[in-house]
Amino acid sequence: MMEMALWEQLALGAAVLLVIFWFKPGIKAALKQSEEAEKDWAGILLPVTIVILFVVFLVMTT
């Protein structure tokens, strides 16, 4: 396994920090939207349950 030189480690660390700061506003907005969307889970659970039960039914009848 090749080891990274010190300057490569520093460059990689700087790039990671830059990416974190660059995406921070988008991540913050996504977290806010996900908190607001928690109420919508009840609406998706019924169709998903029906699909799962239908697939189980198909497997059992084959």
Beta strands, then each sheet from edge to edge (+ up, - down):
end
